[in-house]
Amino acid sequence: ITINASLAGVSHKPLSRHKITYTVFENGKVEVNLSAKIREDAYWLPRYGFEYVLPETSNEFTYYGNGPFENYLDMCHAGYVGRFNSTADAEYVDYILPQEHGNHTAVKELTIGDLTFKSENMEINVSKYSSKALTEAEHIDELKADGYIHLRVDYKVSGIGSGSCGPLVDEKYRLSEKEIEFAYSFEPKN
């Protein structure tokens, strides 16, 4: 299945044009290939990837990548690459202003629920909160779980800097590429 599409706000010229190809195999494996061109005059992006909604029973997961703590492009030196077990509950960081939390860089494999995801290099995030819920909540008491697990499989997530209380993210930690190639696969556990 090949999808040619673009991303744009209402009444704005597209931020990106992309082609996504899903190849489905007889054994249930799905390969995903993304090729994207970002508009030249576009500002840097916070993230670029996919968000899956899984049943709440997918709370526990295992990954091979940078851990065991949350890490981003600009704060990953305290972690190390290994195989880690975690839960969506353990990944949540109770920031006063609800925001991005629990990201992991340099991930090669993730097993969650009945699925195993693989890539040469992906970033993952497992949360009880959707990106939309995190964006809309201005205080902790406004953040509500929707009864699902939200899995983000990203090409890249920009660093976090101290933009919530200080300077913006350093340029070298921004997702500012204008051409993106990203591939991963997922398949049912045997």
C-alpha positions as CSV (number, residue, x, y, z in Angstrom):
1,I,0.0,0.0,0.0
2,T,1.5,3.3,-1.0
3,I,0.2,6.6,0.2
4,N,1.3,10.0,-1.2
5,A,0.2,12.8,1.0
6,S,1.1,16.1,2.6
7,L,0.9,17.7,6.0
8,A,-0.5,21.2,6.3
9,G,-2.5,23.4,8.7
10,V,-5.8,24.6,7.5
11,S,-5.4,27.1,4.7
12,H,-1.6,26.8,4.8
13,K,0.8,25.5,2.2
14,P,2.1,22.0,3.0
15,L,4.9,21.7,5.6
16,S,5.9,18.3,4.2
17,R,5.1,16.0,1.3
18,H,5.7,12.4,1.9
19,K,5.3,8.9,0.6
20,I,4.6,6.0,3.0
21,T,4.7,2.4,1.7
22,Y,3.3,-0.4,3.8
23,T,4.3,-3.9,2.7
24,V,2.3,-6.7,4.3
25,F,3.6,-10.2,4.3
26,E,1.8,-13.5,4.7
27,N,3.1,-14.1,8.2
28,G,1.7,-10.8,9.4
29,K,4.9,-8.7,9.2
30,V,4.4,-5.1,8.0
31,E,7.3,-3.1,6.7
32,V,6.9,0.7,6.8
33,N,9.0,3.0,4.6
34,L,8.7,6.8,4.8
35,S,10.3,9.2,2.4
36,A,9.5,12.9,3.2
37,K,10.5,16.3,1.9
38,I,10.1,19.2,4.3
39,R,9.4,22.7,3.0
40,E,12.7,24.6,2.7
41,D,11.4,27.6,4.6
42,A,9.9,25.5,7.4
43,Y,11.0,26.0,10.9
44,W,12.5,22.9,12.8
45,L,10.1,20.2,13.8
46,P,9.5,18.9,17.3
47,R,9.1,15.3,16.0
48,Y,8.4,13.3,12.9
49,G,6.9,9.8,13.0
50,F,3.9,7.7,13.8
51,E,1.5,7.4,16.8
52,Y,-0.3,4.1,17.4
53,V,-3.2,3.6,19.8
54,L,-3.0,0.2,21.6
55,P,-5.2,-1.5,24.2
56,E,-4.4,-0.6,27.8
57,T,-3.2,-4.2,28.3
58,S,-0.1,-3.1,26.3
59,N,1.2,-1.2,29.3
60,E,4.4,-3.3,29.7
61,F,7.2,-3.3,27.1
62,T,10.8,-4.3,26.4
63,Y,13.2,-2.4,24.2
64,Y,16.8,-2.6,23.0
65,G,18.0,1.0,22.9
66,N,19.2,3.9,25.0
67,G,17.8,3.8,28.6
68,P,16.9,3.1,31.3
69,F,15.8,6.7,31.8
70,E,14.0,9.0,29.3
71,N,16.4,10.5,26.8
72,Y,16.5,12.9,23.9
73,L,19.1,14.1,21.4
74,D,20.4,16.7,23.9
75,M,20.1,14.6,27.1
76,C,21.2,11.1,26.3
77,H,24.6,10.8,27.8
78,A,23.4,9.6,31.2
79,G,21.9,6.5,29.6
80,Y,23.4,3.5,27.9
81,V,22.3,1.1,25.2
82,G,20.9,-2.2,26.5
83,R,17.8,-4.2,26.8
84,F,15.3,-2.7,29.2
85,N,11.8,-3.6,30.6
86,S,9.4,-0.8,31.5
87,T,5.7,0.3,31.6
88,A,3.8,3.3,30.4
89,D,3.3,4.2,34.1
90,A,7.0,4.1,34.8
91,E,7.8,6.2,31.7
92,Y,5.6,9.1,32.9
93,V,7.4,12.1,34.3
94,D,5.1,14.3,36.4
95,Y,6.2,17.7,35.0
96,I,4.2,20.6,36.4
97,L,3.3,21.6,32.8
98,P,2.2,18.3,31.2
99,Q,4.6,17.7,28.2
100,E,6.6,15.2,26.3
101,H,8.1,12.5,28.5
102,G,9.6,9.0,28.3
103,N,11.4,9.2,25.0
104,H,14.2,6.7,24.1
105,T,16.8,7.2,21.4
106,A,18.9,4.7,19.4
107,V,16.2,2.0,19.6
108,K,16.6,-1.1,17.4
109,E,13.8,-3.3,18.8
110,L,10.6,-2.8,20.8
111,T,8.2,-5.5,22.0
112,I,4.9,-4.3,23.3
113,G,1.6,-6.2,23.6
114,D,1.6,-8.8,20.8
115,L,3.9,-6.8,18.5
116,T,7.6,-6.5,17.9
117,F,8.9,-3.4,16.1
118,K,12.4,-3.3,14.6
119,S,14.4,-0.6,12.9
120,E,18.1,0.4,12.3
121,N,17.4,3.5,14.4
122,M,14.1,4.8,15.8
123,E,13.0,6.7,18.8
124,I,10.1,5.3,20.9
125,N,7.7,6.6,23.5
126,V,5.1,4.6,25.4
127,S,2.5,6.7,27.2
128,K,-0.9,6.6,28.7
129,Y,-1.5,10.1,27.2
130,S,-2.0,11.1,23.5
131,S,0.1,13.9,22.0
132,K,-3.1,15.9,21.8
133,A,-3.9,15.4,25.5
134,L,-0.3,16.5,26.5
135,T,-0.6,19.6,24.2
136,E,-4.0,20.7,25.5
137,A,-3.4,20.2,29.3
138,E,-2.0,23.3,31.0
139,H,-1.8,21.8,34.5
140,I,-1.4,18.3,35.9
141,D,-5.0,18.0,37.0
142,E,-6.2,18.6,33.4
143,L,-4.2,15.6,32.1
144,K,-6.5,12.6,31.7
145,A,-5.7,9.2,30.4
146,D,-8.1,7.9,27.7
147,G,-7.9,4.2,28.5
148,Y,-5.3,3.4,25.8
149,I,-1.6,3.1,25.4
150,H,-0.1,5.6,22.9
151,L,3.0,4.3,21.2
152,R,5.1,6.8,19.2
153,V,7.6,5.4,16.7
154,D,9.6,8.3,15.4
155,Y,12.3,9.0,12.9
156,K,13.6,11.7,15.3
157,V,12.5,13.8,18.2
158,S,14.1,17.2,18.7
159,G,16.0,17.8,21.9
160,I,14.1,19.3,24.8
161,G,16.5,22.1,25.8
162,S,15.0,24.1,28.5
163,G,12.3,25.8,26.4
164,S,9.6,25.3,29.0
165,C,11.6,27.5,31.3
166,G,14.5,29.0,29.4
167,P,16.4,29.0,26.1
168,L,15.3,27.1,23.0
169,V,16.9,23.8,21.9
170,D,20.4,24.2,20.4
171,E,20.4,24.0,16.6
172,K,22.4,20.8,16.5
173,Y,19.6,19.1,18.5
174,R,16.8,20.2,16.3
175,L,15.0,18.1,13.7
176,S,15.7,20.4,10.8
177,E,16.5,18.0,8.0
178,K,14.7,18.8,4.7
179,E,14.7,15.2,3.4
180,I,13.8,12.2,5.6
181,E,14.2,8.5,5.0
182,F,12.8,6.3,7.7
183,A,12.0,2.5,7.8
184,Y,10.8,0.1,10.4
185,S,8.8,-3.1,10.6
186,F,6.4,-4.7,13.1
187,E,5.1,-8.2,13.3
188,P,3.1,-10.3,15.7
189,K,5.1,-12.2,18.4
190,N,5.5,-15.9,17.6
